[in-house]
Amino acid sequence: MSKIKQKSLLIKNGHVVNPATGTDEVCDLLILDGKVEKIGKNLTADKVTVLDAKGKVVAPGFIDMHVHLREPGFEYKENIKSGSEAAYKGGITSVCCMPNTQPAIDNAMVVKYIQSIAAEVSPIRIFPIGAITIEQKGEHLSEIGSLNEAGVVAISDDGYPVKNSELMRRAMEYAKMFDLLVIDHCEDPDLAHHGHGVMNEGKTSTILGLKGIPKESETIMVARDIELARLTQSRLHIAHLSTAQSVALVRAAKKEGLPVSCEVAPHHFALTDEALSEFDANYKMNPPLRQQEDIEAILKGLKDGTIDCIATDHAPHAEYEKNVEIAYAPFGVVGLETSVSLGLDQLVHKKVISLSQWVDKMSTQPARLLNLKDLGSLEPGKAGDVTIVDLEKEVVIDENQFASKSKNTPFKGWKLKGAPVATIVAGNVVYQSEDAKEKVSKK
Amino acid sequence: MSLKWTKKDLLSLQDLSKEEIELILETAQSFKEVSTRAIKKVPALRGKTVVNLFFEPSTRTRNSFEVAEKRLSADMMNVAIQQSSVKKGESLIDTAKNVEALKVDIVVVRHSASGSPNLLARNLKASVINAGDGSHEHPTQGLLDLYTILEKKGKIKGLNVVIVGDVAHSRVARSNIWGLTKLGANVTIVGPQTLIPSQVEELGVSISNNLEEAIEKADVIEMLRLQKERQEDNLFPTIREYGMLFGLTQEKLNKAKPDVLVMHPGPINRGIEMTSEVADGKNSVILEQVTNGIAVRMAVLYLVSGAQVLENDEQKSAVK
């Protein structure tokens, strides 16, 4: 039996921001039996739980389309239960989980397995992403049709690029039959030293004597994939883009009308490679932290719509795996529990993008790209998935408070303005911050 | 000496101020005399325990630290660990914490992974001295090079120093770049473009791909050791061609200033980075570098242990 319960809820006096309809005003939101019933002023309903959202922002539930839940195979880092908890504590109502599990999500059975575990343990929505190739080895196509039928929302070999251009072409052509999004981790493995590169190649890698990953290892693959999108006219999504040149390539592709989209992770708009100066592996991820000029281009790309959405690339690792010589540490940082605060603090409060643009990138756009037609908007008839945030709430990132099994955040101790205060899935309040709890009244 | 040494660890020359570097060099000067005595020993570190934790083979640096520790009367212990077994078995932190549980005061560490000493310093109470980490830094080598130049030239400020070879992978080059630029030398790095690290000019050095041009005005030429396996990574076509373009011969050296110093951190690949004629010639100060290494390492051990005493005293007075 699914833990997602269809419930009714009346959210009063919140500042409703719904980019899909252009709604951006203080009003009420009524959810009946898990679906949005109505948005309007002075709504009332009988026998419905009421949540007072006065002074808070009410947005369509946030979707993180790039998460590593690690189950099956690496449950010591994270599992579906702990990952879900991290998500809803972070204001995320839907999570797309990447296929680099053990076994990989390269067949319908693993998809069904994840769905059944999720139904048992998770009160939020979990959407598996299927592997493009068997075991993500880049050799043979997975049964993409069966994966689609089982319910994957996209395909990707994330963690690895599909190096073989012919195979990537065929995957894109094949996926097009199902209108599945093809997500690529863009990296030229030779330029990136086959996983032995540690950080961005530049002044800081030179100072630290760490093997550098040049920006071109990403942009060469972005350029190739865009060419393949032109050839196949299939929908291509560039995962975790990190460089100024990648932003420029995607911008040009979009201008040309090619079906290309992309995401950025919060660490790539909030940190530069100088953060690695103490050799702390909590700043090691792939693609690596880049330079100030890249952040500036990413901020521009967020502003002008080149970058469609924000996704965390939540990649949990055990403390003992990260507290080693940085060259030996695995890539990746956790992100589910810091994404909302980083977006509000670094993007909205700093006026890089408007609140509505930010909500669009956290919810509406990922829903559109993944064909999640019930999600991403608060129009009547859509799912009653809601994220409520407090723009003014100040938080200090404390990894010991994380619900995630792993604590590998690069944002330890950061003071941020803005935080999630309630997470609602199908009208069901799955999470409320302590200070927001007294706001619920049962009728 | 008005400046007091306060650092628990010596991890890099990047971390040090000009004054701190000068303090080490001055301290080294007073320790150099100890090695000329009939009884080569002072009690400065009596009762202190130093562990030389070497995860990478080294004879030269380890011997130098060992002699320095003994001449300071420290109790010392060598721990050599095969890196392969570390990667498979115990983590660096666990190894180091086990060593620390023996109540050692100073850990001297050599490791092939950049930043390992930083990782240890964050996790240990004992002082950590970096004896070379990956391609990051080799601060005591940098200091002994500075000491040798200062001894021979009487100054560092304004000198033209040329560093030749595989700068991209050289920890010696990085420590020298920091030390030399902080003390006001003009540094030029020379090598094939494939061995010049990215954006290195932002560290305040000039770049040249032409050895003969670069050494014309040099006061000091520091040659780096070439790791032969770089050829397999296609960083240059052959050792022969490397030697032809970037090896120092007497013929090339004749075009430099007559009093130019030729240095090398050792061990030398004779016939590759320099000919024997140059290595053993009148401009070479390579063996003096080795001798000065002892004095510099004595100074570092002494200062670091003093900072520990300071820290302990502060803790004690805080308790009172």
Interface residues (C-beta under 8 A of the other chain):
Chain A: E201 G202 K203 S205 T206 I207 L208 G209 L210 G212 P214 E278 F279 Y320 N323 V324 E325 I326 A327 Y328
Chain B: Q14 K87 S91 L92 I93 H111 A113 S114 G115 S116 N118 L119 R122 N123 D133 G134 S135 H136 E137 H169 R171 R174 P197 S198 Q199 V200 E202 L203
